[in-house]
Amino acid sequence: MKRSLLAAALAAAVTSPALYAAPAAEPTMAEVLQLLKQQQAEIEALKAKLNQTDIKVEQTATKVAETATAVEATASAVETATQRSETYAKVADWAERTQLGGYGEIHYNDKENGKTDEIDAHRFVMYLAHDFNDKVRFFSEVELEHSLAGDGEAGEVELEQAYIEWDYAAHHSAKMGLFLVPVGILNETHEPETFYGVERNNVESRIIPSTWWESGAMLGGDIAPGLRYDIGVHSGLETEMFDIRAGRQKSSQATAEEFAYTGRLKYTGIAGLELAATINYQEDLLQGQVAGADQASGLLYETHAVYQAGRFGLRALYAQWDIDGDQAEAIGRDEQKGWYVEPSWRLTPKLGLFTRYSEWDTQAGDSLDSEVEQFDLGFNYWLVENVVLKADWVDQRNGTGDAFNLGLGWSF
């Protein structure tokens, strides 16, 4: 019974329409062609997309290259700008630490005693200074005298200062090079607007040979408030017949067989007052160049006072050389001395009057009356602080320097 039922079930399953599928029909040629066209269209669409992608990639690559070029150009421009900025900064720093200046004088001398009147561009001076840092600095001064220099000309081109100054300790410094000797009132400060008179006074030209410069080394500094010292060793004079002014070698291949030594004390602790004393000693004023002559040492001592109280001013100075040796004594030049006193009065901030009485003798060691006396009277008129007009009248006794003088001076 069971076997009959199973057979019947199997027969029914085999003959059932749900379990039987007829074989699929073969596609027609038209259907195949239509399918190929669809595939070709899809391929073309894909190619178009690939082409667009290639173009975009190429455009992107171009933009990347352009961006890279722009970045390089920007970097180069930034580098150039940085270099320029650094150069400008260096130039600005150099300019800030470098100073230019100078002064000049033009004189008219209406001379008496048969001398020829003159107009002279007496001095034209330029300064150049530079601060290397807060402690080391350079200063120089070049001067042209009498407008023209060279063979047969009256003038000279002179290097009057060229030194390094080093602040080696607080309130103490050293000068090394070519510098002005610290002596007198005018030798270190001689810009035309800082003193009265068209010409510099004769005591500080003949006894103190201003402007007087030498090469060497000098220390200076403050001992106490208002009290300064300067002490140095340097080249010295080489005189002929003990003419002090003519003995300046000006550091031009200067004979240096013997050195000179200078020391000064200066007090400025009271407002408006300057007191100073200087000693200069030279081992041999002949520098060993005169055959058979003994060594002729020279000692210069100088003291001065400068006082300014409101409109009233006063200057006074004394200087003297004592020179050893029979030769100097024989011609009366073993002693040379001079002094002057100069009161002044500022009538207005621009106009000042002065008078000066001075005496000097370059042969004070003899018994002859060789002393020269001079009386000066004149005025200064300052157009501005650093530009001055001058006029003075000079009367000499036992000399030939009588004159009326006019002057123009400036500094900056």
C-alpha positions as semicolon CSV with decimal commas, in nm:
position;residue;x (nm);y (nm);z (nm)
1;M;0,000;0,000;0,000
2;K;0,277;0,234;0,091
3;R;0,476;0,147;-0,217
4;S;0,170;0,225;-0,440
5;L;0,128;0,566;-0,286
6;L;0,502;0,651;-0,337
7;A;0,487;0,554;-0,700
8;A;0,182;0,761;-0,754
9;A;0,350;1,064;-0,595
10;L;0,658;1,033;-0,813
11;A;0,449;1,008;-1,125
12;A;0,257;1,318;-1,034
13;A;0,579;1,518;-0,969
14;V;0,732;1,425;-1,302
15;T;0,422;1,520;-1,500
16;S;0,354;1,849;-1,310
17;P;0,376;2,176;-1,532
18;A;0,543;2,372;-1,247
19;L;0,845;2,148;-1,247
20;Y;0,895;2,141;-1,624
21;A;1,053;2,430;-1,820
22;A;1,070;2,439;-2,198
23;P;1,409;2,518;-2,359
24;A;1,471;2,901;-2,437
25;A;1,438;3,024;-2,796
26;E;1,759;3,133;-2,989
27;P;1,799;3,524;-3,023
28;T;1,738;3,668;-3,364
29;M;2,001;3,855;-3,568
30;A;1,824;4,185;-3,509
31;E;1,842;4,132;-3,135
32;V;2,217;4,058;-3,155
33;L;2,280;4,372;-3,361
34;Q;2,078;4,582;-3,117
35;L;2,280;4,443;-2,828
36;L;2,610;4,522;-3,006
37;K;2,496;4,879;-3,069
38;Q;2,413;4,923;-2,701
39;Q;2,753;4,789;-2,599
40;Q;2,926;5,014;-2,855
41;A;2,741;5,317;-2,718
42;E;2,847;5,229;-2,366
43;I;3,209;5,189;-2,482
44;E;3,199;5,530;-2,654
45;A;3,054;5,687;-2,342
46;L;3,331;5,533;-2,135
47;K;3,593;5,661;-2,382
48;A;3,445;6,010;-2,362
49;K;3,459;6,001;-1,986
50;L;3,821;5,880;-2,003
51;N;3,908;6,164;-2,241
52;Q;3,749;6,419;-2,010
53;T;3,936;6,264;-1,719
54;D;4,265;6,286;-1,914
55;I;4,196;6,653;-1,995
56;K;4,117;6,729;-1,634
57;V;4,428;6,544;-1,523
58;E;4,634;6,740;-1,776
59;Q;4,474;7,066;-1,665
60;T;4,537;6,973;-1,305
61;A;4,900;6,892;-1,385
62;T;4,933;7,227;-1,565
63;K;4,785;7,410;-1,269
64;V;5,014;7,221;-1,035
65;A;5,314;7,321;-1,249
66;E;5,195;7,682;-1,262
67;T;5,143;7,679;-0,887
68;A;5,490;7,537;-0,836
69;T;5,635;7,808;-1,061
70;A;5,441;8,074;-0,875
71;V;5,558;7,932;-0,542
72;E;5,918;7,935;-0,664
73;A;5,881;8,289;-0,794
74;T;5,723;8,396;-0,465
75;A;6,000;8,227;-0,269
76;S;6,261;8,395;-0,490
77;A;6,087;8,731;-0,449
78;V;6,067;8,679;-0,073
79;E;6,436;8,586;-0,063
80;T;6,527;8,889;-0,276
81;A;6,310;9,115;-0,060
82;T;6,470;8,968;0,251
83;Q;6,817;9,025;0,112
84;R;6,725;9,380;0,016
85;S;6,574;9,435;0,358
86;E;6,889;9,304;0,522
87;T;7,102;9,526;0,295
88;Y;6,886;9,830;0,374
89;A;6,906;9,746;0,742
90;K;7,286;9,721;0,724
91;V;7,307;10,049;0,533
92;A;7,070;10,217;0,779
93;D;7,269;10,080;1,073
94;W;7,596;10,198;0,916
95;A;7,449;10,541;0,847
96;E;7,318;10,568;1,202
97;R;7,664;10,490;1,342
98;T;7,857;10,713;1,100
99;Q;7,886;11,090;1,138
100;L;7,998;11,355;0,891
101;G;8,092;11,710;0,983
102;G;8,337;11,986;0,924
103;Y;8,420;12,354;0,949
104;G;8,570;12,633;0,743
105;E;8,706;12,988;0,761
106;I;8,749;13,266;0,506
107;H;8,950;13,573;0,611
108;Y;9,017;13,923;0,487
109;N;9,330;14,086;0,632
110;D;9,384;14,458;0,577
111;K;9,749;14,470;0,682
112;E;9,961;14,768;0,782
113;N;10,338;14,819;0,794
114;G;10,374;14,781;0,420
115;K;10,234;14,428;0,402
116;T;10,002;14,315;0,124
117;D;9,631;14,287;0,203
118;E;9,487;13,938;0,156
119;I;9,167;13,740;0,114
120;D;9,225;13,378;0,208
121;A;9,010;13,066;0,219
122;H;9,213;12,979;0,525
123;R;9,071;12,642;0,618
124;F;8,829;12,381;0,487
125;V;8,799;12,078;0,713
126;M;8,594;11,758;0,692
127;Y;8,524;11,515;0,977
128;L;8,439;11,147;0,942
129;A;8,357;10,936;1,246
130;H;8,215;10,589;1,295
131;D;8,096;10,395;1,602
132;F;8,188;10,027;1,566
133;N;7,996;9,952;1,885
134;D;7,927;10,118;2,218
135;K;8,294;10,096;2,321
136;V;8,503;10,130;2,005
137;R;8,485;10,428;1,769
138;F;8,686;10,599;1,496
139;F;8,739;10,970;1,433
140;S;8,922;11,154;1,156
141;E;8,980;11,507;1,031
142;V;9,122;11,616;0,693
143;E;9,207;11,979;0,627
144;L;9,281;12,183;0,318
145;E;9,462;12,507;0,400
146;H;9,468;12,818;0,177
147;S;9,245;12,669;-0,092
148;L;9,519;12,524;-0,317
149;A;9,782;12,262;-0,242
150;G;10,062;12,117;-0,447
151;D;10,391;12,222;-0,601
152;G;10,436;12,594;-0,575
153;E;10,101;12,648;-0,403
154;A;10,056;12,809;-0,062
155;G;9,822;12,547;0,080
156;E;9,851;12,200;0,227
157;V;9,627;11,896;0,254
158;E;9,671;11,756;0,604
159;L;9,543;11,458;0,797
160;E;9,503;11,614;1,141
161;Q;9,325;11,332;1,322
162;A;9,279;10,961;1,260
163;Y;9,244;10,755;1,575
164;I;9,060;10,469;1,740
165;E;8,905;10,537;2,079
166;W;8,832;10,243;2,307
167;D;8,633;10,262;2,630
168;Y;8,829;9,992;2,811
169;A;8,660;10,059;3,147
170;A;8,379;10,271;3,288
171;H;8,476;10,641;3,259
172;H;8,817;10,552;3,110
173;S;8,925;10,533;2,746
174;A;9,231;10,492;2,526
175;K;9,318;10,674;2,203
176;M;9,548;10,507;1,952
177;G;9,656;10,672;1,629
178;L;9,685;11,034;1,519
179;F;9,529;11,281;1,765
180;L;9,543;11,640;1,889
181;V;9,776;11,702;2,183
182;P;9,568;11,796;2,491
183;V;9,718;12,136;2,563
184;G;9,580;12,490;2,575
185;I;9,230;12,614;2,499
186;L;9,221;12,615;2,118
187;N;9,425;12,310;2,020
188;E;9,141;12,061;2,070
189;T;8,845;12,296;2,017
190;H;8,906;12,544;1,737
191;E;8,589;12,561;1,530
192;P;8,551;12,930;1,434
193;E;8,227;12,992;1,621
194;T;8,384;12,875;1,950
195;F;8,636;13,160;1,991
196;Y;8,667;13,534;1,939
197;G;8,894;13,692;1,680
198;V;8,941;13,629;1,310
199;E;9,286;13,476;1,356
200;R;9,382;13,243;1,639
201;N;9,575;13,415;1,916
202;N;9,954;13,424;1,881
203;V;10,033;13,266;2,219
204;E;9,849;12,952;2,111
205;S;10,013;12,963;1,770
206;R;10,377;13,037;1,853
207;I;10,433;12,904;2,206
208;I;10,172;12,628;2,180
209;P;10,199;12,541;1,810
210;S;9,826;12,501;1,746
211;T;9,701;12,312;1,563
212;W;9,939;12,049;1,704
213;W;9,885;11,679;1,642
214;E;10,101;11,371;1,696
215;S;10,080;10,991;1,662
216;G;10,088;10,762;1,963
217;A;9,869;10,637;2,244
218;M;9,686;10,823;2,517
219;L;9,477;10,725;2,818
220;G;9,209;10,949;2,963
221;G;8,926;10,937;3,208
222;D;8,754;11,073;3,514
223;I;8,932;11,068;3,848
224;A;8,642;11,228;4,034
225;P;8,327;11,419;3,936
226;G;8,444;11,707;3,717
227;L;8,813;11,608;3,731
228;R;8,967;11,446;3,422
229;Y;9,315;11,321;3,338
230;D;9,490;11,262;3,004
231;I;9,833;11,103;2,976
232;G;10,012;10,976;2,670
233;V;10,327;10,894;2,479
234;H;10,361;11,009;2,120
235;S;10,584;11,143;1,845
236;G;10,744;11,480;1,907
237;L;10,881;11,796;1,748
238;E;11,194;11,814;1,538
239;T;11,309;12,174;1,554
240;E;11,566;12,368;1,360
241;M;11,709;12,657;1,560
242;F;11,445;12,568;1,822
243;D;11,157;12,721;1,625
244;I;10,871;12,545;1,803
245;R;10,598;12,604;1,544
246;A;10,821;12,505;1,252
247;G;10,917;12,190;1,444
248;R;10,580;12,022;1,396
249;Q;10,634;11,703;1,196
250;K;10,261;11,640;1,146
251;S;10,321;11,262;1,148
252;S;10,452;11,279;0,792
253;Q;10,742;11,030;0,797
254;A;10,817;11,188;1,133
255;T;11,159;11,129;1,286
256;A;11,101;10,928;1,602
257;E;11,447;10,888;1,753
258;E;11,302;11,037;2,071
259;F;10,945;11,037;2,197
260;A;10,740;11,302;2,376
261;Y;10,512;11,266;2,678
262;T;10,204;11,469;2,770
263;G;9,996;11,483;3,085
264;R;9,697;11,704;3,165
265;L;9,453;11,758;3,449
266;K;9,128;11,942;3,376
267;Y;8,858;12,048;3,620
268;T;8,501;12,130;3,508
269;G;8,313;12,057;3,829
270;I;8,166;12,409;3,855
271;A;7,915;12,522;3,595
272;G;8,075;12,758;3,343
273;L;8,430;12,704;3,471
274;E;8,724;12,514;3,318
275;L;9,064;12,497;3,484
276;A;9,347;12,297;3,330
277;A;9,722;12,239;3,352
278;T;9,937;12,050;3,100
279;I;10,299;11,933;3,097
280;N;10,468;11,817;2,776
281;Y;10,820;11,674;2,788
282;Q;11,034;11,585;2,489
283;E;11,365;11,402;2,527
284;D;11,533;11,578;2,236
285;L;11,385;11,860;2,029
286;L;11,659;11,799;1,769
287;Q;11,570;11,427;1,738
288;G;11,943;11,351;1,728
289;Q;11,965;11,490;1,374
290;V;12,215;11,772;1,440
291;A;12,569;11,636;1,424
292;G;12,779;11,721;1,725
293;A;12,490;11,880;1,915
294;D;12,406;11,777;2,267
295;Q;12,062;11,642;2,343
296;A;11,818;11,930;2,383
297;S;11,528;11,821;2,600
298;G;11,226;12,046;2,617
299;L;10,963;12,099;2,885
300;L;10,640;12,284;2,811
301;Y;10,404;12,372;3,090
302;E;10,072;12,543;3,032
303;T;9,779;12,644;3,246
304;H;9,455;12,817;3,162
305;A;9,112;12,918;3,286
306;V;8,787;12,960;3,097
307;Y;8,486;13,111;3,272
308;Q;8,139;13,189;3,140
309;A;7,879;13,345;3,368
310;G;7,571;13,452;3,180
311;R;7,678;13,711;2,923
312;F;8,025;13,760;3,067
313;G;8,316;13,545;2,955
314;L;8,683;13,533;3,045
315;R;8,978;13,338;2,908
316;A;9,331;13,347;3,044
317;L;9,632;13,131;2,954
318;Y;10,003;13,106;3,034
319;A;10,254;12,879;2,853
320;Q;10,633;12,841;2,869
321;W;10,907;12,623;2,719
322;D;11,229;12,549;2,907
323;I;11,488;12,395;2,674
324;D;11,819;12,247;2,784
325;G;12,141;12,270;2,586
326;D;12,412;12,518;2,504
327;Q;12,287;12,571;2,150
328;A;11,939;12,682;2,260
329;E;12,090;12,906;2,527
330;A;12,329;13,067;2,280
331;I;12,045;13,203;2,067
332;G;11,817;13,289;2,357
333;R;11,562;13,018;2,281
334;D;11,619;12,812;2,591
335;E;11,317;12,998;2,730
336;Q;11,003;13,078;2,528
337;K;10,686;13,200;2,691
338;G;10,359;13,384;2,647
339;W;10,028;13,469;2,809
340;Y;9,700;13,643;2,736
341;V;9,379;13,752;2,903
342;E;9,054;13,789;2,709
343;P;8,728;13,924;2,857
344;S;8,412;13,919;2,645
345;W;8,052;14,028;2,670
346;R;7,744;13,901;2,487
347;L;7,532;14,210;2,419
348;T;7,262;13,988;2,270
349;P;7,240;13,613;2,203
350;K;7,384;13,685;1,856
351;L;7,632;13,970;1,916
352;G;7,941;13,951;2,136
353;L;8,227;14,195;2,197
354;F;8,577;14,102;2,313
355;T;8,914;14,248;2,387
356;R;9,242;14,064;2,434
357;Y;9,582;14,158;2,568
358;S;9,866;13,917;2,497
359;E;10,244;13,896;2,526
360;W;10,482;13,636;2,386
361;D;10,855;13,597;2,340
362;T;11,019;13,316;2,143
363;Q;11,365;13,433;2,255
364;A;11,300;13,511;2,617
365;G;11,636;13,367;2,719
366;D;11,837;13,651;2,572
367;S;11,888;14,006;2,698
368;L;11,728;14,167;2,393
369;D;11,383;14,324;2,396
370;S;11,220;14,057;2,181
371;E;10,885;14,043;2,357
372;V;10,580;14,123;2,141
373;E;10,271;14,282;2,291
374;Q;9,936;14,276;2,113
375;F;9,600;14,437;2,178
376;D;9,287;14,302;2,001
377;L;8,939;14,453;1,993
378;G;8,646;14,318;1,795
379;F;8,314;14,139;1,777
380;N;8,147;13,815;1,670
381;Y;7,799;13,803;1,518
382;W;7,636;13,459;1,504
383;L;7,384;13,425;1,220
384;V;7,294;13,091;1,375
385;E;7,473;12,895;1,644
386;N;7,729;12,748;1,404
387;V;7,774;13,033;1,153
388;V;7,965;13,343;1,261
389;L;8,077;13,676;1,116
390;K;8,385;13,832;1,276
391;A;8,569;14,164;1,276
392;D;8,864;14,282;1,481
393;W;9,139;14,540;1,498
394;V;9,495;14,438;1,596
395;D;9,767;14,664;1,734
396;Q;10,116;14,529;1,805
397;R;10,413;14,672;1,986
398;N;10,757;14,549;1,884
399;G;10,595;14,359;1,598
400;T;10,456;14,411;1,251
401;G;10,114;14,252;1,284
402;D;9,891;14,561;1,290
403;A;9,577;14,486;1,088
404;F;9,203;14,510;1,046
405;N;9,047;14,167;0,990
406;L;8,713;14,031;0,871
407;G;8,610;13,669;0,886
408;L;8,338;13,419;0,804
409;G;8,328;13,085;0,980
410;W;8,099;12,780;1,004
411;S;8,083;12,426;1,136
412;F;7,835;12,140;1,113
